[in-house]
Amino acid sequence: VLILGLFALLKINGLRFSATDESIYFYAAKAWSDGLWPYHDFFFSHPPLHIAVPALFYSLFGFDVLTGKLLSAGAVAVTGVALWRMVRLHVGVLAGVTALAFCLFAAEVLKASTNLTGVNLATMWAMLGLWAAMRRRFFIAGLSTGAAVATGVYALGVFLGLAVLALFAARPSTTSRQSRLARLAGHPALQLLLGFVLVCGSVNMLGYLVGGQDYIDGVYRYHFLKRAKTTGFMELSGGLEAIVNNLGLMLRGRDFTISTYYHAAHYWFALLAPLGVAMAIWMRTIQATPSLPADAKAQAKAAKKSRRQRQNRTDKRAGTGHWLLLIDPRRWWRHMHRGGFTLIIVAITAAVVIEFAQFKERYAFYYALLLPLISILAATWIDALERMGSWVIAGIRPDRAAAPADGEPVFESRPPWLHLVLLVMLLLSFNWVPWNMSANRSAFPSEYRSTSSSRGLGERLEFAWIEPPGPALVGHLTRALLWKGNRLRGNAESSVHHYLWSKKRHFSTAQEIADYVRDHSTAQDTITGSSTHAPLIALLSGRRMAGDHVDTNSKTFKTGIVKREAFWRRVCKDHVKFIVAGPRSYFSPRQMHRKPTVKRYFERVKRFRDPSLKHWRSVTIELWQRRLPADAEPLCQYIPRSAAVRAKQPASRRSGGR
């Protein structure tokens, strides 16, 4: 309750307008709730469930930005509870609470959980599917992981990893009267596959029936047409070599290095998790020396031999305490409480990492899907340390305590070198600190050397406090318990501080821009522009996106999925009045004068400077308004850049003369 309460306090600080891709998803969900169909009426680049859940809420309760943000935060809270239940059941109470805290307070999870990017809903379905699988409910697990992939294709790694492992899960008990088909249908892997196909297959079929080829182009083909961000990336047609090559590129890439900097402890503890399982197996095989008087050595030796024989017989029958547990997936399912659960999560995590490596581009919020798995593994390492520490320091193993005739228990002593082993494990755990420093130096060179915008190591950076939305008590508690107003370059800071510094940035001029648009247009007029700004402005001003082009991301034009000529044709026919020009977009303020269509038919009428979108500098957002058309001139039409260049050339050059 305390962990969830602290998470809720942090989330309230992030409930502001943001200039991110969530603006696209807000508008798309609202449009769907109003009767427009994705893939048929407007281009959309993700599976239907990405916006189906918020669209359902908007249909029932009406549109509100706050609703979408709370849906995202609520999905993360459900994810955390699912992790807590899984780990508490199969590892222990301490590990369950630790996994919950590791997950909810991971930097990327905190940052992504107030943006409706879809990754949080996909992660929720994926973790609920894992929870069901750990309870041997494989059909339900298939339904849930199918919903995850139907929300975001990047969740496919979770299903594939779980599907392979389900092949090794024990079949339910059968009778001789059952047919072979009935026994086969009860296999965990088939149950998982049936549930997955039922949801994911049905959603994809519905999407195809609605959008046809446009559905295939938006959800799948568009992403294959993107240009790889990393030099040396190989297409999957290269086979195993391509998979290994891309994995190496990802692990050395900047996006993973940044994630490592923010979550060095998470990743390091997760890497040590299999070692924790091995240590647990080893601890169960140690035969400690009994602490008994010298004249009772013979009796103790006989008792010890007897206990060892009994324990070996028990271990052999149960299959526990055997080193084959580390490599036999069948034993993982049979002995989950002995370390099998941890090894299952290790395998699924590896599948997700390999899948991520095959993406041509990755964004920071993608890691919000990976970090819950990493948090489970990190928590199991903490639990292994606690268990070994309790055993070594207390010097007591109740399950192997001797009880002589007088009734006084005699506890077994520990070999003295076990204290050294425990010390080595503790020291090994702190290796995340140099890893964090190395990742910081590699991902952010300006933290350590002077640049045009940095004075390098030790520079003091100040962050302005901005009151969060909601009651004043939220601000008082946040500032008293969690806020830090400055940092030094090169220092490691907590994920909570990074999150709060990040969320003090917001789209503070959104309502002002929307008010201007509403006051200077009619209900018939429409707008277009930067994909991270224009959809939100349209929603706040009560105007539509021109031509129902919701996603105006520059990649939609670069890949050719949306043709520029077709885009402008639809936009011009739909009474476009304003273009919202924002940075890092197809409608960048720096590029507006270079677009012949914009230069001829539009003019800049307003410039807004938002001081809150970036730290220590303002961001310029421009409004361009359509000029009144001249007589006999079309309202507006697409002018290719090549045509504009030819128009500027002398007639002699255009005709090929000297």
Buried (B, 14 or more C-beta within 10 A) or exposed (E): EEBBEBBBBBBBBBBBBBBBBBBBBBBBBBBBBEEBBBBBBBBBBBBBBBBBBBBBBBBEEEBBBEBBBBBBBBBBBBBBBBBBBBBBBBBBEBBBBBBBBBBBBBBBBBBBBBBBBBBBBBBBBBBBBBBBBBBBBBBBBBBBBBBBBBBBBBBBBBBBBBBBBBEBBEEEEEEEEEEEEEEEEBBBBBBBBBBBBBBBEEBBEEBBEBBEEBBBBBBBBBBEBBEBBBEEBBEEEEEEEBBBBBBEBBEEBEBBBBBBBBBBBBBBBBBBBBEBBBBBBEBBEEEBEBEBEEEBEEBBEEBBEEBEEEBEEEBEEEBBBBEEBBEBBBBBBBBBEBBBBBBBBBBBBBBBBBBBBBBBBBBBBBBBBBBBBBBBBBBBBBBBBBBBBEBBEEBBBEEBEBEEEEEEEBBBEBEEEBEEBBEEBEEBBEBBEEBBBBBBBBBBEBBBEEEEEBEBBEBEEEBEEBEBEEEEEBBEBBBEEBBEEEBEBBEBEEBBBBBBBBBBBBBBBBBBBBEBBBEBBEEEBBBBBBBBBBBBBBBBBEBBBBBBBBBBBBBBBEBEBBEBEEBBBBBBEBBBBBBBBBBEBBBBBEEBEEBBBBBBBBEBEBEBEBBBBEBEEEBBBBBBBBEEEEEEEEEBBBBEEEEBEEEEEEEEEEEEEE
